[in-house]
Amino acid sequence: MDFVIIGGDAAGMSAASRAKRNQPDIQVTVIERTQDVSFSACGMPYNIADPRRPMDDLVVRSVDAFQKQGIRMLTGYEAIRIDRDARMVHGAMLQKEPFSIPYDKLLIATGAAPVVPDIPGSNLPGVMTLKHLEDGRRIKSFIAGKPVSRAIIVGMGYIAMEMCEALRERNIAVTMVKPRSTLFPWMNDQLSQVIHQELQSNGVILQLGFSPERIEKTNRGLKLCGADTELEADMILLAIGVKPNSRIASASGIETGVHDAISVDHRLQTSDPDIFSAGDCADAFHVVTGQKVWIPLALRANRGGWAVADNILGKSVELPGIAGTAVFKVFHLEVARTGLSLQESVSAGFSPVDTVIQSRSRAHAHPGSFPIWVHMIGDARSGRLLGVQMVGREGAAHRINAPAVALHTHMTVEAFSQSDMAYAPPFGPVWDPLLTAANQLLKKM
Amino acid sequence: MDFVIIGGDAAGMSAASRAKRNQPDIQVTVIERTQDVSFSACGMPYNIADPRRPMDDLVVRSVDAFQKQGIRMLTGYEAIRIDRDARMVHGAMLQKEPFSIPYDKLLIATGAAPVVPDIPGSNLPGVMTLKHLEDGRRIKSFIAGKPVSRAIIVGMGYIAMEMCEALRERNIAVTMVKPRSTLFPWMNDQLSQVIHQELQSNGVILQLGFSPERIEKTNRGLKLCGADTELEADMILLAIGVKPNSRIASASGIETGVHDAISVDHRLQTSDPDIFSAGDCADAFHVVTGQKVWIPLALRANRGGWAVADNILGKSVELPGIAGTAVFKVFHLEVARTGLSLQESVSAGFSPVDTVIQSRSRAHAHPGSFPIWVHMIGDARSGRLLGVQMVGREGAAHRINAPAVALHTHMTVEAFSQSDMAYAPPFGPVWDPLLTAANQLLKKM
C-alpha cells in the first residue's frame, strides 16, 4: 500500500512513524515543503530566549532517522494539487521541477500558517512571524546580528505571550498591541487582569485598541503606524493568530468547515474515504458540545497522526474529541483553561452560571504560598461542568487536567465537587482550589 | 435542636460551623478532650522544621472565634459514654467532674490515635508520637530544650516521611526503622526505589526488617533495641500508623467495621439514625470497588463534617466515596497516589494489568526537566482504570487529580488515554506522562 503524507510536522510524522512501525511492508512517503520535520514548535520561544542553545535542539527526530526507518522523506517538495480520481499528488520541488506521487491512502497534515495582516510593509525585513523552525532561526539570527533593543508584538495569543517573555529575557523592550480592547476575549476579566499586571510588572507595554495600519522603514529601524499613534521598534513580530492550510484540500473538492479547517469524522477521515486529515489543518469534535471546532494544538496533532496510521492499517480508531485544554506560561504565571468560555457556553445554547474564586497554592500557614484564581462555569439546566480557567504562579498548569477529564465524561459540577483530590500542605489547601470553585459554583446553580 | 459533636478537629468543627451558619437557631455543642480545635494537623511536620514559627500558626480558627459564632465549646471535656436510649453523652472534665449532655443529633468525630507499639519503654521521656497539636508542641520544645543530634523514626508512612524531612531540616541525624522489608508495601517497587534513593541521598539511614523490642534509657539518651541490633538516639518518634477512636461508639452498640472504624452509610449515618460519624474515626465507600475502606485523610474529614451538618438540617447529602487520593513530599520528591494498588486490585477481585513508565517533567529540550515515574493499573476484564502512583521532583502532586476524577466516573484506561490534557514545554511533554502510561498500559490489556 502507498501511504502518502503531505506535511512532515507533528501529525504527519506521528502517522508515518506509527504506520511504518506497525506494518513494515507499507510504503510511506512524506512530502514536506521545508527542510525541517518533527520539531518542537512550541519550544521555539524558549529556545529564542537562550542565545547559547542552537535552534536544532528542538528537532525531536532527524530526516535521516526517519529515512533509516524506511520512510521515504521528500523534503523541499511542495504538494500543490490532489487528483482524487487518479489518486495522485502533484507538486513541485524547490528547484521547480514538478513531481507526481500516487497514493492508496493520503494524509493531509499541512498544519496552519500565521495570519499576516494585510497592511503595507508587512513583508519588510525585521517583520517576523513564528511558525516554522526556519522562522525561529530567522528571529534568532536577526537578534544576534544587530542591536535589537525594542520589539513590537502584534497580537496577544499564546505565542505572543511566550515570545514576549522570550524577548524580555533577551533584554529587549517589548510593546504589545492589538486592535481589540480586551487582553484575552475568552478569559474571565478578573483572571485577565492578573495577567495584565504580570505583563506590566515585567516591563511590557500594552496598547489595547491599537489597529496597525502600515509598517514603515525608518533610519533606525521600523515604525508601526496606527490611526493616531506610531510606535518605533527594531523588530516587529506578527502573532495575531493562525489559519489552517486547507487550500489543497478545498481545491480538490474535499469538505472544509469551521474556520476553513478540513472536516474530519471521529476516524479523521475527510469527505473522501481514502483521504485523512490530522493536525492543525483539521477540525475536531468538542467533547462538551459535540460540535465541530478548530483548536489547533500539539497533543491533538500527535494523537490524530497515530489514529490515522491505525485506521489506514485497518485497526479502526475513533477519537472522542477535544476539550480545548491548553496552558501557557507568561513570566511567573501559569495560565490554563479547559472546556468552554462563558461566551462559548452561551453560543452553544447552554444556560451558563459562573464563579471566580481566589484560593492559595499552599496550605494555610505553609510558607511560600501564592494566590490561585479559578473561573468555573456550569450549566444551570443540566448541572454539567462546562469549563474552567486558572491563573497562578504555581499549581495551575497540572491542575487543569482534572476538570479536562471531567469534561470528557460530562460530569456534573456536583459530582466534580465530590472528587477525592490530593492534599498535602506544600501543594495546596485541604479543599483544592478546584473544589472550592465547584462548591461556590454549586451555590449559584 | 441539640446538635452535639464529640471531637473538635476537622470533621467536628466543619460540621459545627456549617450547621450554625446555615441554621442559626440550632444549639451546637462541641465536646473536645484537648484545648485545641480546628488546626492543620498535616502542617505540623513543616512547623517543626522551622524553629522560628510558633506552633499556634497552625490554628485555623480559635476556640473564641467559634464561641463568638454561637457554638458552645467544651474544651477539656472528655466524652466517655453514649446513652442512646436517653440520648445523652456522659463524660468527665479534666478536673474529673462528670458531665452529661443531651442530644437530638450526635456526631462522633473522635478522629484517630497513633498506634503505640506494645514494647517496654514506649512511654519514656523522649519517645514521641505526633497527632495532636500538643504532640507537636512537645516535640518542638524537646528539640529546643536539649541538644538533639540523633533521632529514630519507627515506621515509614506519610507522617514518618514528612517528619524525617523536618528533622533533617533541623540538622538532626535520622534513622528510620520498620519490621517489614519493603519501604511502602502499597507502592510499585520501581517507584519505591526512587524514594529510597532520595532518603539516602539526604543522609537518612534506613533499617528495613528491624523489629523494635524495647526502648531503654541510657546515660546519653535512648536506646532502641531489636533482636540483634541496638540503635542510640536522643529522641524516638513512633509513627507506625493510626487507629480509629471508635471505642465510644462500639461500646454503646454502634456498628463498626473495617479496621474497627465506625460504619457509616453514604449520608454519614451510623447504625443509629440519630448518630452520625465523620473524619478519621469513620469508614467510607471506595469509588473503585464500592466496598468499605478506612483511609483517614483530611479532605474527607472536612467534606464529611459538611455533609453531616447538611443531613441533620434536613438537606439530604450523599457522599459518593473516596478514591484514596493522597500526596506527600519527601525532600525534593512529590509522591502521589489514587485508587487501588496492585495488591488491592487483586484482593478486590479485579484482573489487574500494570505498567511503569518513566517520562519527564518538561518538554524535550526544555531546560530544568526531571524524571517522572508513573505506575498505572487497569482491569483486563472491564478495561477500567484502577489506580495510579506517581513520583517525581515536580509535576506529580497535582497531576494525580486527573486520574482521581477518572476513577470517580469508572473511566476505562482507553477513554482516559484519550483525555485532552494541557501541554506547554515548561510543564511537560506533548504526551503527558499520564497519557504515556495509559498508552503503554493499553498495549498490555
HADDOCK unambig.tbl for C-alpha pairs under 7 A between the chains (distance, minus, plus):
assign (segid A and resid 42 and name CA) (segid B and resid 424 and name CA) 6.88 0.50 0.50
assign (segid A and resid 42 and name CA) (segid B and resid 425 and name CA) 6.64 0.50 0.50
assign (segid A and resid 43 and name CA) (segid B and resid 425 and name CA) 5.99 0.50 0.50
assign (segid A and resid 57 and name CA) (segid B and resid 365 and name CA) 6.16 0.50 0.50
assign (segid A and resid 58 and name CA) (segid B and resid 365 and name CA) 6.15 0.50 0.50
assign (segid A and resid 298 and name CA) (segid B and resid 430 and name CA) 6.61 0.50 0.50
assign (segid A and resid 299 and name CA) (segid B and resid 430 and name CA) 5.55 0.50 0.50
assign (segid A and resid 299 and name CA) (segid B and resid 431 and name CA) 6.42 0.50 0.50
assign (segid A and resid 322 and name CA) (segid B and resid 420 and name CA) 5.56 0.50 0.50
assign (segid A and resid 323 and name CA) (segid B and resid 420 and name CA) 5.74 0.50 0.50
assign (segid A and resid 325 and name CA) (segid B and resid 420 and name CA) 5.97 0.50 0.50
assign (segid A and resid 325 and name CA) (segid B and resid 421 and name CA) 5.71 0.50 0.50
assign (segid A and resid 325 and name CA) (segid B and resid 422 and name CA) 5.13 0.50 0.50
assign (segid A and resid 326 and name CA) (segid B and resid 422 and name CA) 4.63 0.50 0.50
assign (segid A and resid 326 and name CA) (segid B and resid 423 and name CA) 6.21 0.50 0.50
assign (segid A and resid 327 and name CA) (segid B and resid 422 and name CA) 5.57 0.50 0.50
assign (segid A and resid 327 and name CA) (segid B and resid 423 and name CA) 6.03 0.50 0.50
assign (segid A and resid 327 and name CA) (segid B and resid 424 and name CA) 5.98 0.50 0.50
assign (segid A and resid 328 and name CA) (segid B and resid 424 and name CA) 5.82 0.50 0.50
assign (segid A and resid 365 and name CA) (segid B and resid 57 and name CA) 6.19 0.50 0.50
assign (segid A and resid 365 and name CA) (segid B and resid 58 and name CA) 6.18 0.50 0.50
assign (segid A and resid 395 and name CA) (segid B and resid 398 and name CA) 6.93 0.50 0.50
assign (segid A and resid 397 and name CA) (segid B and resid 427 and name CA) 6.82 0.50 0.50
assign (segid A and resid 398 and name CA) (segid B and resid 395 and name CA) 6.95 0.50 0.50
assign (segid A and resid 398 and name CA) (segid B and resid 398 and name CA) 5.58 0.50 0.50
assign (segid A and resid 398 and name CA) (segid B and resid 399 and name CA) 5.33 0.50 0.50
assign (segid A and resid 399 and name CA) (segid B and resid 398 and name CA) 5.33 0.50 0.50
assign (segid A and resid 399 and name CA) (segid B and resid 399 and name CA) 6.31 0.50 0.50
assign (segid A and resid 401 and name CA) (segid B and resid 402 and name CA) 5.40 0.50 0.50
assign (segid A and resid 401 and name CA) (segid B and resid 421 and name CA) 5.37 0.50 0.50
assign (segid A and resid 401 and name CA) (segid B and resid 422 and name CA) 6.55 0.50 0.50
assign (segid A and resid 402 and name CA) (segid B and resid 401 and name CA) 5.40 0.50 0.50
assign (segid A and resid 402 and name CA) (segid B and resid 402 and name CA) 3.77 0.50 0.50
assign (segid A and resid 402 and name CA) (segid B and resid 405 and name CA) 6.16 0.50 0.50
assign (segid A and resid 404 and name CA) (segid B and resid 420 and name CA) 6.45 0.50 0.50
assign (segid A and resid 404 and name CA) (segid B and resid 421 and name CA) 6.62 0.50 0.50
assign (segid A and resid 405 and name CA) (segid B and resid 402 and name CA) 6.16 0.50 0.50
assign (segid A and resid 405 and name CA) (segid B and resid 405 and name CA) 6.77 0.50 0.50
assign (segid A and resid 405 and name CA) (segid B and resid 406 and name CA) 6.48 0.50 0.50
assign (segid A and resid 405 and name CA) (segid B and resid 419 and name CA) 5.92 0.50 0.50
assign (segid A and resid 406 and name CA) (segid B and resid 405 and name CA) 6.49 0.50 0.50
assign (segid A and resid 408 and name CA) (segid B and resid 419 and name CA) 6.80 0.50 0.50
assign (segid A and resid 419 and name CA) (segid B and resid 405 and name CA) 5.93 0.50 0.50
assign (segid A and resid 419 and name CA) (segid B and resid 408 and name CA) 6.80 0.50 0.50
assign (segid A and resid 420 and name CA) (segid B and resid 322 and name CA) 5.56 0.50 0.50
assign (segid A and resid 420 and name CA) (segid B and resid 323 and name CA) 5.75 0.50 0.50
assign (segid A and resid 420 and name CA) (segid B and resid 325 and name CA) 5.97 0.50 0.50
assign (segid A and resid 420 and name CA) (segid B and resid 404 and name CA) 6.47 0.50 0.50
assign (segid A and resid 421 and name CA) (segid B and resid 325 and name CA) 5.72 0.50 0.50
assign (segid A and resid 421 and name CA) (segid B and resid 401 and name CA) 5.37 0.50 0.50
assign (segid A and resid 421 and name CA) (segid B and resid 404 and name CA) 6.62 0.50 0.50
assign (segid A and resid 422 and name CA) (segid B and resid 325 and name CA) 5.13 0.50 0.50
assign (segid A and resid 422 and name CA) (segid B and resid 326 and name CA) 4.64 0.50 0.50
assign (segid A and resid 422 and name CA) (segid B and resid 327 and name CA) 5.57 0.50 0.50
assign (segid A and resid 422 and name CA) (segid B and resid 401 and name CA) 6.55 0.50 0.50
assign (segid A and resid 423 and name CA) (segid B and resid 326 and name CA) 6.20 0.50 0.50
assign (segid A and resid 423 and name CA) (segid B and resid 327 and name CA) 6.02 0.50 0.50
assign (segid A and resid 424 and name CA) (segid B and resid 42 and name CA) 6.89 0.50 0.50
assign (segid A and resid 424 and name CA) (segid B and resid 327 and name CA) 5.99 0.50 0.50
assign (segid A and resid 424 and name CA) (segid B and resid 328 and name CA) 5.82 0.50 0.50
assign (segid A and resid 425 and name CA) (segid B and resid 42 and name CA) 6.64 0.50 0.50
assign (segid A and resid 425 and name CA) (segid B and resid 43 and name CA) 6.01 0.50 0.50
assign (segid A and resid 427 and name CA) (segid B and resid 397 and name CA) 6.84 0.50 0.50
assign (segid A and resid 430 and name CA) (segid B and resid 298 and name CA) 6.60 0.50 0.50
assign (segid A and resid 430 and name CA) (segid B and resid 299 and name CA) 5.54 0.50 0.50
assign (segid A and resid 431 and name CA) (segid B and resid 299 and name CA) 6.42 0.50 0.50
